[in-house]
């Protein structure tokens, strides 16, 4: 989806600031454990989890640290799947407990197709209201297939609880100048792109 989370390749955010000392984790390991438990027990899949993060209100997303985003996604999915209520969460939290916005429509995969190593491919210019797993900066861009990875459930369907066919991702190599014109050094960028997002160039 076209949300604030998709900031890859965008400028103006300044240098990445990180602490010199190791992070002193307190509640974060519990969030990791809860999410892992939910995935292993098929409460939700990773694409549903990612989409729940994408659906956070932009101001909340920007202000929240990494694991707060995870906690918001977990809580949202537990409420949506009937395993908890907002009221229960707010009682435990002692106040408001923000959840992600409502889920939008998913979509099925494109008809099966294959691409060969060395073949030129173009990324489709899809604008998707639901979950999608390709960054906006490669939309409509052309690159070369350099590798193929094992198949995985098509995320635009899996993120919405729809039947999701298994699809390979293609390692597509782009010239940085083709992605950002003269705003970058001349380099090569590799992006794993699901089969349904590609078409022959």
C-alpha positions as CSV (number, residue, x, y, z in Angstrom):
1,X,0.0,0.0,0.0
2,X,1.1,3.6,-0.5
3,X,1.7,4.5,3.1
4,X,4.2,6.5,5.1
5,X,6.2,3.3,5.8
6,X,7.5,3.1,2.2
7,X,10.3,5.6,2.5
8,X,13.0,3.6,0.7
9,X,15.0,5.8,-1.7
10,X,13.5,9.0,-0.4
11,X,15.6,11.9,0.8
12,X,15.3,14.5,3.5
13,X,15.3,12.4,6.6
14,X,18.9,13.3,7.7
15,X,21.5,10.9,9.1
16,X,20.5,7.7,10.8
17,X,21.0,8.3,14.6
18,X,22.0,5.3,16.7
19,X,23.1,5.1,20.3
20,X,26.8,4.4,21.1
21,X,25.9,2.1,24.0
22,X,24.1,-1.3,23.6
23,X,20.3,-1.0,23.8
24,X,19.0,-2.1,27.2
25,X,16.0,-4.2,26.4
26,X,13.2,-4.6,28.9
27,X,9.8,-5.3,27.3
28,X,11.0,-5.8,23.7
29,X,12.0,-9.6,24.1
30,X,8.4,-10.3,25.2
31,X,7.1,-8.7,22.0
32,X,9.4,-10.8,19.9
33,X,8.3,-13.9,21.8
34,X,4.6,-13.1,21.5
35,X,4.9,-12.5,17.7
36,X,6.9,-15.7,17.2
37,X,4.3,-17.7,19.2
38,X,1.5,-16.3,17.1
39,X,3.2,-17.1,13.8
40,X,4.1,-20.7,14.9
41,X,0.6,-21.3,16.0
42,X,-0.9,-19.9,12.8
43,X,-2.7,-17.0,14.4
44,X,-1.4,-14.8,11.6
45,X,1.2,-15.0,8.9
46,X,4.1,-12.6,8.3
47,X,2.3,-10.7,5.6
48,X,-0.7,-10.0,7.8
49,X,1.8,-8.8,10.4
50,X,3.6,-6.5,8.0
51,X,0.3,-5.1,6.7
52,X,-0.9,-4.4,10.3
53,X,2.2,-2.3,10.7
54,X,1.6,-0.5,7.4
55,X,-2.0,0.3,8.6
56,X,-0.8,2.3,11.6
57,X,-1.8,5.9,11.7
58,X,1.1,7.9,10.1
59,X,1.7,10.0,13.2
60,X,1.8,6.9,15.4
61,X,4.1,5.1,13.0
62,X,6.6,8.0,12.8
63,X,6.7,8.5,16.6
64,X,6.7,4.8,17.6
65,X,10.0,2.9,18.1
66,X,10.6,-0.3,16.2
67,X,9.1,-2.7,18.8
68,X,6.1,-0.5,19.5
69,X,5.2,-0.9,15.9
70,X,5.4,-4.6,16.3
71,X,3.3,-4.5,19.5
72,X,0.7,-2.4,17.7
73,X,0.5,-5.0,14.9
74,X,0.2,-7.9,17.2
75,X,-2.5,-6.3,19.3
76,X,-4.4,-5.3,16.2
77,X,-4.4,-8.8,14.7
78,X,-5.4,-10.4,18.0
79,X,-8.4,-8.0,18.2
80,X,-9.3,-8.6,14.5
81,X,-9.1,-12.4,15.0
82,X,-11.3,-12.3,18.1
83,X,-8.6,-13.4,20.6
84,X,-8.6,-10.1,22.5
85,X,-10.7,-6.9,22.7
86,X,-9.6,-3.3,22.7
87,X,-11.3,-3.0,26.1
88,X,-9.1,-5.8,27.6
89,X,-6.0,-4.2,26.2
90,X,-6.9,-0.7,27.5
91,X,-7.6,-2.2,30.9
92,X,-4.2,-3.9,31.0
93,X,-2.5,-0.7,29.7
94,X,-4.3,1.6,32.1
95,X,-5.4,3.8,29.3
96,X,-5.8,4.2,25.5
97,X,-4.2,1.4,23.4
98,X,-3.9,2.6,19.7
99,X,-4.5,0.0,17.1
100,X,-3.9,0.0,13.4
101,X,-6.6,1.1,10.9
102,X,-9.0,-1.3,9.2
103,X,-7.8,-3.7,6.7
104,X,-8.5,-3.0,3.0
105,X,-9.0,-5.3,0.1
106,X,-6.4,-7.8,-1.0
107,X,-5.9,-9.1,-4.5
108,X,-5.1,-12.4,-6.2
109,X,-1.9,-13.2,-8.0
110,X,-1.3,-12.5,-11.7
111,X,-1.4,-15.4,-14.1
112,X,1.7,-17.6,-13.8
113,X,4.7,-16.6,-15.9
114,X,8.4,-17.2,-15.8
115,X,11.5,-15.1,-16.5
116,X,15.0,-16.3,-17.4
117,X,18.3,-15.3,-16.0
118,X,19.6,-12.4,-18.0
119,X,16.1,-11.4,-19.2
120,X,15.0,-7.7,-19.1
121,X,11.9,-7.2,-17.0
122,X,9.7,-4.2,-16.1
123,X,8.1,-3.7,-12.7
124,X,4.4,-3.0,-13.1
125,X,3.0,0.4,-12.1
126,X,0.5,-1.0,-9.7
127,X,-1.0,1.2,-7.0
128,X,-2.5,-1.2,-4.4
129,X,-4.8,-0.2,-1.5
130,X,-3.8,-3.3,0.5
131,X,-0.5,-5.0,1.3
132,X,2.2,-5.1,-1.4
133,X,5.9,-6.2,-1.2
134,X,7.7,-4.0,-3.7
135,X,9.1,-0.5,-3.0
136,X,7.5,2.4,-4.8
137,X,10.9,3.5,-6.2
138,X,11.1,0.6,-8.6
139,X,7.6,1.0,-10.1
140,X,7.7,1.2,-13.9
141,X,11.5,0.6,-13.9
142,X,13.3,-1.9,-16.0
143,X,16.1,-4.2,-14.8
144,X,17.7,-7.5,-15.4
145,X,16.9,-10.8,-13.8
146,X,20.1,-12.2,-12.2
147,X,18.7,-14.9,-9.8
148,X,15.6,-16.7,-8.7
149,X,14.7,-17.6,-5.1
150,X,12.4,-20.3,-3.7
151,X,8.6,-19.6,-3.9
152,X,6.7,-18.0,-1.1
153,X,3.0,-17.2,-0.7
154,X,1.9,-14.2,-2.8
155,X,1.9,-11.3,-0.2
156,X,-0.9,-9.3,-1.6
157,X,-3.2,-12.2,-0.9
158,X,-1.5,-13.7,2.1
159,X,-1.6,-10.3,3.9
160,X,-5.4,-10.3,3.7
161,X,-6.1,-13.9,4.7
162,X,-6.9,-14.9,1.1
163,X,-5.7,-18.1,-0.6
164,X,-2.2,-17.3,-1.7
165,X,-0.4,-19.3,-4.4
166,X,3.3,-19.9,-4.1
167,X,5.4,-17.6,-6.2
168,X,9.2,-17.2,-6.8
169,X,10.9,-13.9,-6.3
170,X,13.3,-12.7,-9.0
171,X,16.5,-10.9,-8.0
172,X,16.3,-8.0,-10.4
173,X,19.3,-5.8,-10.9
174,X,18.7,-2.1,-11.6
175,X,21.1,0.7,-12.4
176,X,20.8,3.4,-9.7
177,X,20.7,6.1,-12.3
178,X,17.6,4.5,-13.8
179,X,15.9,4.6,-10.4
180,X,17.0,8.1,-9.3
181,X,18.3,9.9,-12.4
182,X,21.2,12.1,-11.5
183,X,20.5,12.1,-7.8
184,X,22.9,9.3,-6.9
185,X,26.2,7.6,-7.7
186,X,26.4,5.2,-10.6
187,X,25.8,1.8,-8.9
188,X,23.8,-1.4,-9.2
189,X,20.8,-2.1,-6.9
190,X,19.3,-5.6,-6.4
191,X,15.7,-6.0,-5.4
192,X,13.8,-9.3,-4.8
193,X,10.6,-8.9,-6.8
194,X,7.6,-11.3,-6.7
195,X,6.6,-12.8,-10.1
196,X,3.2,-11.1,-10.2
197,X,4.9,-7.6,-10.0
198,X,6.9,-8.2,-13.2
199,X,6.2,-8.1,-16.9
200,X,8.5,-8.7,-19.9
201,X,10.3,-5.5,-20.9
